[in-house]
Amino acid sequence: MIKLAILLKRREGMTHQEFLNYRRDIHLPLLLSIPETKQYVRKFIFSASIQAPGYPDPIYDAMVEAWFDSLEDLNAFFLSDNFVNKVDPDHVHFLDVPAAVRLITEESVVI
């Protein structure tokens, strides 16, 4: 199983709450509307950063984790016409796209 982890920053001029609302109300339904999401994505988690006393302020606004059966499925999803033409263009409306950090991993559960 392959996991893609992405650290996200909101677009300049957008509050953290506006970012969360846009992602939930506009972007997520768009992502779920394409058949490739159900076909290739095995698990998808969105985690929003929070302020935590005693810890530094978050540098990123959120983290996405998406699991795929293989690198081929990951590529098929992100290179699909629906993702490229419908989902990806929406990212500029709420993300600082160049600031995103992507890491492709093979997960190893320790506990």
N, C-alpha and C positions, 0 to 999 in steps of 0.2 A: 504494500500500500504506500502511496506517495502522498505527502502532505505539503501544501503550499501555505506558507505563513506570510502575511503582508502587514506591515505597520503603516498606518495611514495618518496623514495630517489633513485637516480641513482647509478648504480654499480660503485665501486671505479675504477678510471682510465679513466672514461668516462666524457666528458664535458657535460654541460647542453644541448648544441645544439645537440651533438651526441645522447644523451638520447632522445630528442624530435624527431629527425629524425628517430631513430630506432623504437620508438613507433608508429610514423605515417606511415612509409614506410614498416615495417616488421611485427610488432606485431598487429597493428590494422587490417590489411587485414587477418591475421591468425584468430583473434577473430571473425571477420565478416564471415569467411568461414564456421564456424560450424553452423549447423541448430539450435542448442540449443540457440544461441544468439537471433535469431528472435523469437523462440518459447517462451522463458522465460523472456528476458530483455525488459522492457517496455520503459525505457529511459536510456541513457548513456551519461554522460558528462565527458570530460577530461579537467581539468584546469591546465595550466602550471604556475608555480610561476614566478614572475618578481621582479626586483629590483625597489623599490619605495623610492624616497628621503624622509628622515624623519622617515622611518620605519626600523626596524632591517633587516639584510639580512635573506632571507628565510632559514629555517631549512630543509624544504622538497622541492623537485623539482616539484611535481605535486600532484593533488588530482583527484581521480576518484569518481564519484557518479553513482550508478546503481540502478534502481528501478525495483522491482518485485511485482507481485500481492500478494505473500504470502511467508512465510518462507519456505514452501514446495517447491515453485518454485525456490527460491534462492538456496536451497540445491540440487534440481534436476539439476540445471545449473552447480554448482561447483563440483558436484559429477558425472556428466555425463562422459562417456568414452572419448568423444571428448575433453572436457575441460581438464580432467586429463592427457590424453596422447598426446594432440596436443598443447594446449594453455599454460597450466601451466608450462611445461618444458622450454618454451621460456623465462619465467620471469628472469631466472638467467643471460640471455644475456644482460640485460639492467637495472635490478633492484637490489638494496640491499634488498633482500627478507626478511631477519630477521628484518630489520628496519621499515618495513611497519606497519602502525597503522590502524586497522580496527574497524569500529563502525557500528553496525546494528541499525537502527532507524525506528521509525514511524514519518514521517514528519508532522509538524503542521505549516501551512503558517500563518504568523502574518500580513504581509502587502502585 
